Amino acid sequence: MATQAQAAMLTTEAVSAHPTDAKSENKDIENTKEEVDHSVTDSEDLDLERWNEPRANAYRYFATIFAFTIMGMNDAAYGLYCDITGLSRTIHRPPYAVLPVIFAFSGFGIGLLDGAFNAWVGNMEHANE
C-alpha cells in the first residue's frame, strides 16, 4: 500500500513528465482563431444560389413552399379524421390502432423532406431574409 508521500511523489513525477506550456496552448488557440476567421471570409466569397437565379430555382422554390403546405395539411388531417369518424360511423375506415402506425411512417417521411428542404433553402444567399 502506498503512503501519502509516495502518492505525492508519483503525482509530481506524472506532472513533470507531461509539462503543459501555457504559451504553446495560447499559440494553438490563436491559430484556431485565425483558421476560423479565414473560413468566414472564404464563405463570403462563395457564389451562393438565389431563389430566382438560376431560373430553375424559382420553380424549385415554389415547389418547396407547396410541399410545406401539403405536409402541414397532412399533419392536420389526423384531427380532421377523428372529427369525421365521430360524426359518421358509416364511413369505411381503418381501425383506430392502425392510424398511429400510418402517421408514424408519414411523419418520418415528412421529417426527412422538411430537413432536406430547409437545408437547401438555408444554403441560399440571404436565406434569413
Residue pairs with C-beta under 8 A, 6 or more apart in sequence:
2 10
48 123
48 124
48 125
49 57
49 123
49 124
49 125
50 57
50 124
50 125
50 126
51 57
51 58
51 61
51 121
51 124
52 58
52 61
60 120
61 121
64 117
64 120
64 121
67 113
67 117
68 114
68 117
71 110
71 113
71 114
74 106
74 110
75 107
75 110
78 99
78 103
81 93
81 99
84 91
85 91
85 93
85 96
94 102
121 127
